[in-house]
Amino acid sequence: MTRSREQSTREVLDSKIVAILRGDFESAQLLEIAQAIVGGGISVIELTLNSQGALKGIETLRSHLAAEVLVGAGTVRTRAHARDALDAGAEFLVSPNLDLDCVRFAREEDVLHLPGVFTPTEAQAALNLGCKLLKLFPCDAVGPGHVKALRGPLEDALFVPTGGVAPENAAAFLAAGAAALGIGGELTRHGAEPQLVGKVASEMVRAVQEAASSSGSSVQV
């Protein structure tokens, strides 16, 4: 059964980590990598649509890991992308930009959509459209300070920084006010072998848990 927008939002906030997979993987390899990510403690996985076989990959993960993983589609840039992703079984959508058609479509379908924002103007526009979680992208060039600066005037925005997020800076992003974190390229920094990806996933989970334990904070929706 596909989760509602509210259910998916809660799962992302509870997990605090979205594992982003970009690359050309055979179905068997993708499944092994996803299982390693789950074994590392992450229960939300995004497959980017600019990866070869992404739609088939979404179908594969939904078929084998539906009870364990919230599966979403990333790099959703058009309404057609969004439709294709949902038809393949995606339970949430992530965009690198703020596309009004994608936002409207997601609302019509009652599916969680994280639009990509970077500036206060984009973030406020997304909030005005009813978006709860906002993908803050790209973050590798600006770091946690950008999250803190945006959260000053936009305290109701739930940012999910993506780009350059790693176990080493997870605590800093969370301390700056991030609601959750998207980890992509760092997942495969040691290679795409499942055990190596699983190791990074475990490190990320540990970093987030330690940060949450130190701050004792929680996100209210």
Protein Blocks (a to p, Z undefined) as FASTA:
>chain_A
ZZdfklmmmmmmmnopacddeddddfklmmmmmmmmmmnopabdcddfkbghklmmmmmm
mmmmmmmpccddehiabfklmmmmmmnopabdcdfbdcfklmmmmmmnopacddddfbfk
lmmmmmmnopabdcdddfklnommlmmmmmmmmmmbccddeehiafklmmmmmmnopabd
cdfklmmmnojbfklmmmmmmmmmmmmmmmmmmnopacdZZ
